[in-house]
Amino acid sequence: MIIIKNEINISYPRTKYPILSNEIDTQIKKFINQFMEYGKEITDFDFTYTLDITYDEYKNKNYLSYVFYTSTYTGGAHPNNQIFTINYDIEKNKLITIDDLIVNDTTLLTLSTESRRLLKQNQNIGKDKNSLNMLISGTMPNKDNFKNFVFSENGLIIYFEQYQVAPYSSGSFKVLIPYNKI
């Protein structure tokens, strides 16, 4: 007999901005749908799958930013943790992505250089050849490496998922780059 139990705990904001609320709903539903598909693959044991989503909110001037932390456990050694961000310009009634932020190669190179410099200050990153390679690869100047960001009062916070700049055991990382450096 196959018994699949799903446990879902989700916390997410409701806003007064329809475009922003729709994007949040779309992303949350995407994670729920992916999670529900996992149970269809199980063949012969009793197990509880879990999906947890929490968030933090940031506001700076006319920007409203959210970082979402997802944790999905479907068996194995550890849960699958992911981070995604949503940024919204209240004044322009527009979602902001990395494409809006990166206006030229200089900006992307600055994000790459600064984040790598800041991450190297962490004792868990880049201390051996393999983790140094992960750090270099995860901070190369390409947009996908910097897609998870928020606008905070003190600067741009860039989030790096597990495995992006260090092994899973080191966790996920974030760096704060002051606006005057970008």
N, C-alpha and C positions, 0 to 999 in steps of 0.2 A: 504494500500500500504506500502510495506517495502522499505525504502530508507537507504542504508548503505553506508556511506562515509568513506573512509580510507585516513588518512593523514600520510605519512611516511617521516621522515627526518633522514637520516643516514649519518654519517661522519665516514669514516674508512680509514686506511692507505693502500697505495700500496707500496710494498717493492720490492727490487731486489732479494729477496730470495724466490724461488718458493715454498718450503715446508711451509714457514711461510705465504706467501700470500694465499696459498691453505687453510691452517687452518683458517685464518681470513675469507676468503670467505665462507667456510663451516659453521662457527659459525654464521655469519651474515645471511646467507640463512636460517639457522635453525630458527632464530628469526622471519624472514619475513614469513616463512611458518606457524609457530605457530600463528602468528598474523592474517594471512589471514584466518585461520580456525575459528577464533572467529566470524567473520561475518556470517558464515554459520549457527550459532546457533540462531541468532536473528529471531523473529517471527512477531512482529507487531509494530514497531515504527521507527521513523526517528532519526538517531544518527550518530555522527562522532567518529570513533575510531582513536586513534593516536599511532604511534610507533616512538620513538626517540632513536637514538643510537649515542653517542659521545665517544671519547676516549682520553686518555693521553698516552704519550710515555715516556719510561725511557730507559736509556742506561748506562750500567756499564761494563767496560772492554769489554769482548766479548759477553755480554748478551744484547739482545734487548727485552724489555718488553712492553706490552700494557695492559692497564686496560680499559675495555669497560663498559659504563654505559648505561643500557637500561631502558626505561620507556614506558610501554604499558598501555594505558587507553582504557578500553572496558566497561565503566560504573562502577557504584559503588561509594564508598566514596572517593577513591583515586586511583592514578595509581599504577600499579605493577612495582616496580623498582627492577632491578637485576644488579649484577656486575659479570663480568667474566674476567679472565686474560689469556693472552697468552705470553709465554716466549720462547725465541729462543736463542740457542747458535750458534753464527755466525761462530766460529772457527770449531765446530764439525758438523755444518749443521744439527742441531737436535732441535726438540721441547723439552722443559723442563717442566715437570709436578711435582706435589708434590711427586710422587713416586721417581723421580730422586733426589729430595732435601732431603728426609727423608731416611737417610742411616741406622739409628738405632733408637731404642726407646728413647735414651737419647736426640736426636735432637728433636723428637716430644714432649717430655716432656718439654724441654726448650722452645719451641714455645708456648706451653700451659701455662706454668708458667709465662713467660715474657709477653705474650699478656694479660693474666688475670690481672697481676700486673699493666700494663699500662692502661688498660681499667678502672680499679677501680679508677684511678685518675680523670676520667671524672665524673662530678657531675650528669650526666643524667643516669648513669649506676649503678645497684646494690644497690640502696638506699632503696628498700623494698624487701620483701621476694620473690615476683614473679619475679622482674627484676634481683635479685641476682641468682635465679634459672636459668634464661635465660642466664646470663653471664657464670655461671658454665657449663651449658650444651653446650653453643656455643664455649667454649674454652677447652673442654675436649680433651685429647691427642689422637684424631683420625684424620686421614689424611683429611677427608672430611671437617673438620672445618677450615683447612688451605690451601685449594686448590686454593684460590684466592690470589696470591702474585705476586710481581714484584721485580726485582733487581734494586735498586736505587743506587746512588753514596754513600749514607751514611748507607745503610743497606737494609735488607729485609723489604718491606712494605707488611703487611698482611691486606687484606680487609675482612670485615665482613658485610654481607648483612643485610638488615632490617629484624627484627625478630630473627636474629641469636644470638645476645648478649643483646638485649634490645627491648622494644616494638617498633612498627612501628613509633609511634610519636617521638621517640628519633632519628630516622634516621639510616643511615648506619655509620660504623666506620672503621677506619684504624689505625694500629699501626706500628711504625718503630722500628725494632729490629736491633741494630747494628750487623755487621757481626762478631765482636769479641765475641758476646754473644751466637752465634749459634755454 
